[in-house]
Amino acid sequence: MVLRTEYIATVPEHMANHADVRPDRIAYIDDERSLTFGGLAENTARIAGHLQRMGIRRGDRVLLYLDNRVEVAESYLAVPRAGAIAVCANPQAALAEVAHILADSGSRVVITDAERLPTVRQLAREADLLAVVVVGDAEGLPGPVEEIAYADLLAAIASESPRDCLGLDDPAWMLYTSGTTGRPKGVYLTQRGCFWVVAACWAPILGLDSDDVVLSALPLFHSYALVLCVLGVFAVGATARLLPRFSVTDTATRFTGGPEGDVTVFPGVPTMFHYLLDRVGDQGFTAPALRACVSAGAILPAAVNEKFEAAFGIRLLDGYGITETSTMVTMNWPSGTRVMGSCGLPLPGLSVRLVDPQSGKDVMPGEEGELWVQGPNVTPGYHNLPEATAAVLVDGWYRTGDLARRDVNGYLRISGRTKELIIRGGENIYPAEIEDALIASEEIDDAAVVGMPHSHLGEVPVAFVVPARPGRLDREAVLAGVRARLSSFKVPDRLIECDAIPRTGSGKILRFRLQQQLVEEPCRTGSTAVPAPSSTSSTAAGDSTPAG
């Protein structure tokens, strides 16, 4: 594989190239707007100039708080041209979550839409804002700071030229962690880090190029969407059709017939592919140009991967990435050997280690260790959190907190988070392997496993499950399937039926919410207690050595 070094460049350098080579090609399109590469160069220059006039200085933060749409991609590229850092918040976040991001980031300008303007006006009373930029028509009484129409920024020539001053290693974007285990942290991302992932993964492995049309329902406030669907598309000169959110019916109808052309690449998270398989798997969808689907953001069960490819005849490539590594660390290739259930091979040029958390020594193939990563895509650190940064960045290595195993051929399989480990009577249990066993059952649409305190065993696994047929769950069949695949001590002590598994926008399970439910409703209806393993087992006796 050849690293596509031509893609490791700054935003202004890419802008100049595309404006010259493909000014009329559509870069981004949604149901309201389409934006060519020529228009993108002009618009981002104007927005950057206006931001500078408002008082934005080099290194300031600008918060993007609006639904998936062309303006998000446009602003992601315009803000760095002003020398500032683009921050993006979940448009569905609760008021307290947005307040935290606004205060923690110290953003000086907010770019939002009319729907979220009342929330911004409320928060602006306590924030040190220069202005609020509004996409769409503002309604109601104006807020406590100046409000400017986004359309006016595009229509008026700015009095200042964009600074275009950020180097490859300066922070250009800051995304917040999903907060699955604690308070969200702002992660700095650089142009070198993000475009290196394009050069090492999306271009050479996926084969992303200027002929591609990417259909994206991914939330743009996540690094996966930012680096592939905004920056990857931008770097190679492709086109992205942006959907406001994922819908099986809507997505299935978008693969053909758009003004941008037929879709060639569809990235998603495991939940999306599960729903596509469940809703239209028996009838397929028309996608003559679609050459690959990509899954990342959470663990893709092997059963879902295999069933999807069998139903649709399209390669579904799984990969592993995290915000702190500008997304991708490993990827399955569309050609050659693939190991279903694995997240593929490390990106060429990236250094990866699996380290025993106790001894600090590298583990052997087949053994489990914490995944450490070193490379150009690793974050320079967290915003205003030097101690948290020092805890995860040690001697040039980023300690992911994820546990994994590597086979003799180098394929990695993520087994869980160090903080999610369930220790039952001295035996280590990882939720992901139980979830895989549960989802393999035709009775289960989705599942999540958490630990529950136990007076004798320390803790035991409890499974929250979404039945494929609500009200008709064959619990014994489900448990028999788990017993056939896993050791007895890994069988969940309780099955709890629920309507949906709480997840982040990228598909990660919000386990702390499920654990809160266990505390608040320890004996919910619709749950089945499972007998503990025999007292003759080492787990019940508590005399086993914890697994590696």
N, C-alpha and C positions, 0 to 999 in steps of 0.2 A: 504494500500500500504506500502511496506517495502522499505526504502531507501537503495539502493544497494551501501553501503559504501565501498565495496571492490574496486569499480571503482574510488574512490577518492584517487589517488596516483600520484606520480611524473612520468614523462616520463621515466626515467631510471628504475624505479620499474616495470612499465608496460612492458618495453622492456625485462627485465630479465625474467619475467613470460612467455611471449609469445615465446621467444627464446627457452625456456625449454619445454613448453606444446605443441605448434603448429608451429614449425619452418618452416614447408613446406607449410603451408596454405598461399594462396595469400592474401596479405594485400591490395595492391593497384594495379590497372591495367588500362592501357590506350591502344591506338592503337599501341604504340611503345614499351612499356615496361610492364613487370609484376614483382612485387616485393613481395617476401615472408616475413613473419615475421622474419625468421632467417636472411635473407638478409637485412631487415630493421635495425635490431640491429647492424649488422656489418657496414653497410653503414653510418648510422647516427653517429656512433662512429668515423669513419674515417673523415667524413666531419667536425665534431666538432673539432677533433684534428688539422686538417689543418687550420680551422678558427683561432684557438688559435695561431698556428705558424705564421699566417699572422699578428697577433697583436691584434686580438679581445680580449677584456677584459670583465670581468663580468659587465653586465649592458649595454654594447655597443649594438647598433642596427644594424641589417642586413636586407637589403631591398630585398624582393622577387618581381621581376617584370617580369613575364612571364605567358604564357597561362596556362589554366588548364592542368595539366599533373602530372605524378607520382612524378616528381622532386619537385613540390610545396609541396605535402604532406610530402615527404622525408625531405625537408629543414625545414618545419614547426616544425619537431621533432628534427632535428639535431641542429638547432641554440640554443634552450634552453640547450641542452647537453653541449654546449660551455660556458654556463653561460650568454648568450646574449639574446636579445629580437628580435623575428622575426616580421618584419613589412611587410605587403603585399599591393601592389598597383594594381589598376585596369590596366590590360594589354592593355585596349583600351583607357586609359585616354589620354587627350591632353598633349602636352609637358609642358605647364604651371602647370597643375595639378600634374604631376610627379615631376616637379622641386620643387613645394611646399612641397610635402611629403618627398622628399629627403633632402631638406634643414631643414624642421621643425623637422624631426626625428633625424637628425644628423647621419644618417647611415654611417658606416665605410666601409662596403662591400655591393656590389650589386650582386645578383644572377639573371641573365637574360638569354634570349635566343637570337639566332642569329638575329631574326627579329627585336628585340628591341635594339640590341647592338648599332646601330648608334645614337639612342636617348640617351642612357647611355653615350656614348663617348662625346656627345655634353655637357651633364650636368656635366660630370666628370671634365671639365675644371674649374668649379666654386665650386666643392665639395671637401671636405677633405676625400678622399677615400683611403683605403689601397690597395684595389684590386677589380677587376670585375671578377666574375665567370660566364662562358658562357656555356650554354647548347646548344650543336650543334657546327657546324663549324663556326668560326669567319672569316669574310671576310673583305677585305679592309685594309687600314693602321691601325695599332694598335692605341689605344687611349692614353690619357695622363697618365694613371695609368696601373699597371701590370694587364694583362688579363690571366686568368687561365681556362683551360678547365674543366668543371664539371666532365667529364669522367675520367680525370687524378686524381681527388680527390678520386674517387671510386676505382681506380686501385692501387693507391699507399698507402702503410701502413703509417699512420701518425706517426710523431716522438713524438707526445704527446697523452696521453690518454684523453678522454673527461673529463671535470671538473665535470659534473653531480652534480653541487653545488646549483642549485636553489631550494629553499624551496617551499612549496605549496602556500604560500602567496606572493611570489616574482613575479613581472610581467614577463611573459614568451612570451607574444604576444602583439602586438599593431596594432590595426586596425583603419583605419580612417573612421569617419562618412561620410555619403554620400554627405554632403554639400547641402541638399535640401533647406536650408534656409540661409546658410552662409558658411564661410570658413571651410573646413573639419578639424576636431579635432582628434588628436591621442588618442585612448581609450586604457588604459592598461587593459589587461586580465591576470588573474592568473591561475595556474594549479588547485588550489582548486575550483575557480569559474567555470571554464569550465568543469572539470570532475564532479563537483557537479550536473551540469545540466544533464550530462549523467546518473548519479546515481539517480536523482530525476525525470527525464522525459523520456529520450530515452530508458533506460533499463526497468524500471517498467511500464511505460504507453504505449509506442510503442511496448515494448517487444523485443527490439533490443538485439540479442545475437550472439554467434559465428557461428551459422548456417546461418545467414543472408547474402544476397548479395544486396548491395545498389547501385542503378544506379543514378549517380549524374551528372546533367548538370548545377548545381548551380555554380556561380562564386566563386572561392576559396578565393578571397580577402574579402569576407563577412563573418561575424561571424556565420551565419546560417550554411554555408557549412563547415567552420572550425570546429565548435563544433560537428555537427552531422556526416559529411561525412569524416572528417579527424580524429578528436579526439574520437568521439563516436565509429566509426569503429575500431580504434586502441585500445581503452580501452576494448571493449568486445571481440575482436578477430574476427571480421567479415571481410567482403571483400567489397571494394568499386571499382566499375568500373567508371572511370572518363571520362567524355566527354568534348571535348574542348569548346563546346557551345551547346545551345539548338536548336534542329531542330525537328519538328514534325515527319518527315519521319525517320530520323536517330534514334530518341528516340524510336519510335514504333517498330523498327526492332531489338532493343537491349535487349528486355525483355527475350529472349530465346537464347539458343545455344552457349553462350560464354564459354571460357575455365574455367571461374570462377564459372560457374553454372547459373541456371535461377535466374532472379532478383526477390527478395521478397519485397523490399521496394523502393519506388520512391518518393523522396522529391522534391518539386518545389515551385515556387511562383505562385500566382493566374493567372498571364498572361499565364504561361505554360499550366495550366489545361484548361484555356479558349481556347487556340489554339488547344489542343488535342481534345477538345469537338467539336470545329468548323470544324476541318479538317478530323478527323477520327471517330467522334462520331456516325455516322450512319453506320459505318462498323466495329467498335471495333478494338481491336488488340489482338494478341495472347500473353497471359501472365499467364500461368497456375500456376506459383508459387507466383505471386504477391499477397500479403496479405493486403497491405496498401499503400496509398499515403498520403503524408504530405504536407500541405500548410502553409507557414509563409512568413514573409518579408513585407507583405502588407495585406490590408483588403480583405478577400475572400467574394464576394457577395453570399448571400444565394442561389440565383437563379443558379449561376454557380455550387455551391456545389451540389445542388439537381439534376441538369441536368447531371452532371458528374457521380454521383453514379447510376442514372437511366440508363445511356448509357452503362457504363462499368461494373456495378455490383461490384465495388471495393470501400471500405471505403476511403473517402477523409477526413482526420482529420485536422482541422484548429487549429492553435495556434498563440499566440502573443509573440513576443520577440523583443529585441532591443540590439544593440551592448553593451551598458553600463551594461546590465544584463547578459552578456555572452550568449545571445540569450534568451531562453524561460522564460516567466513569467506565461503564462497560456497555457492550452492544452485541447483539446477535447479527451476523452477516446474512444477506439475502442468498448468498451462494455458499456452498461447502457444508460442512457438518454443523448441525444445530442440536443442542441438548434441551429438549422441552422441559420447562420448569426452571431452567437456569436463566440468568440475565446476560449471558454471553461472555465475551472475552474483554479484557481491559483495552481501552483505546490505545492504538500504537503510539508510542512516545510518552505514555503516562506510566508512572511508577506506582505499583500497588503492592501492599503487604497485608498479610493476615497475621495478627499478633495475639498471642495469649495475654489477656488482660492482667493475669496474675503475675506471670514471670517476665513479661515484656519481650519474650522470644518469639521468633517467627514459627508458625506451626507447619506441619507437614501436609501434603495433599490428603484430603479426606478429613482432616481435623478442622475444628472450628476455631476461628479467631476474629478479633475485631479488625475491620477493614480500615487501613490507613492509605491515604492517597497523597501523591506528590506530583506536581506538574504546573504548567502555565495557567491552568483554569482554576486553581485554588484561590479562594477569596483572600484579600489582604486582611480581612478581619471583620468584626462586628462594630456597628456604630456605637461609639461612646461606652463600650464594654471591654476595657483592656484585660480584665481578669478572665472573662469568658473567652476572649480571643486567645489568651495565653494557655488556657486549659485545653484547647482543641488544636492549636497550631504549635507543634513541638518539633524543633530541629528541622523545620521545613516540611514536616508531615502533618496533614490534616487527619485527625482522629475522628472518624465518622460516627462512632457509637453504634454502628450496625455490625451485626455478627454474620459471618459468611463462611462457606466452605468452598475449596477449590479442588476440582478433580485433577487427574494426572495430565490432562490436556489443557489445563488452564481455565476451564469454564467455571464461573462463579455462580453460587446459589446463595441468595440472602436468606438467612434463617430467622432474623428478627432484630430487635433493638436490645442493647445490653440492659436497658431499664425496663424492658417488657418481659424479661426472663421470669418464668414461673419455676420455683424450686419446690417440688413436692416430695417430702420425705428424703431429701438429699439428691433427688433426680432432677436434672435440668429439662425443662419443657419449653419449647418455643411456639408461641401462638400460631405462627405461619404454617407449621406443618400440620397442626390440627385443622386449621381453616382449609388447607388444601384437601384434606381427607373428607371434610364435611361437604365442600362444594362439589366434590366428585360424585356425590349422591344426586340422583334425579329428584330427590325430595326437597333439595335445598337450592335456593336462588343465590343467597349470600350468607356470609357468616363472619363472626368476629369472636375471638377468644380472649378472656382476661383472667387474671388470678383472683381468687377469693380466699380470704384468711380461713385457716382450718386449725382447730385446737390441737390436733395431734400431728398432722402432716406439714404444718407451716402454712401452706396454701395449696389450692387445688384449681384446675382449670374449669372455667364455666363458659359455655358457648351461647352466644346470642345468634339466632338463626332466623332468616327470612324464608318461610316455606314457599315452595313452588306452587302449592295448592293450599292457600290459607284455610285453616280450620280442618285440614285433612292430613296433617303431618304424621307419617308412619315413623314414630320415634325409634322403635326397635330396629327397623330397617336401616335407619341412619346410623345408629350406634353399632350395629353389626358391621356396617361398611367401614367405620372408623377402626373397630377392633381387627378387621382383616388387614388393615394397612399399618397400624401403629401398635406399639407395646401397650399393655393394659394400663400402665400408670399414666398414659397420655390421654386416655379416654375421658372426655369431659364429665365432671360430676353432676352437671345440670345442663339441660337444654332449655333456653328461654326464647319463646317465639316473639318476634317483633316485626313491625311493618317495614323498617328500613334500618340499615347500619349507618350510624353517623360518620361522615367522612369529610375531609377537607376537599377543596376544589380540585386537588390533584389526585384524589382517591385514597389518601392515607386515612386509616381508621382512627377516629377520636376515642381512644380506649378509655381515657379518663372520664368521659361522659357515661360510658357503660359501667365503669366501676362506681360512679356516683349513683347510678340506678340500683346497683347491688346494695349499696349502703342504705339508700332511701326506701327500697322495696325488696328486702331480702327474700321474701316468700311470695313472689308474684304468681298470679295464675298463669296458666299456659306454660309452666315449666315442669320438667321431669327430673327428679333426682336419680342419679345413676349409682348403683352400688359401688363401694370402694373396692380396689383390688383385694384379692385374698390376703389374709394375714401372713401367709407363707412367703409373700413376695418381699424382696429386700426393701422396696419402696415403703410398704406399710410398716415394716419393722424399723425403718429409718437408719439402716446400717450400711447403705450403699455409698459409693464414692460418686460425687457429682460428675456428670458427663462433661467432657471437654467442650 
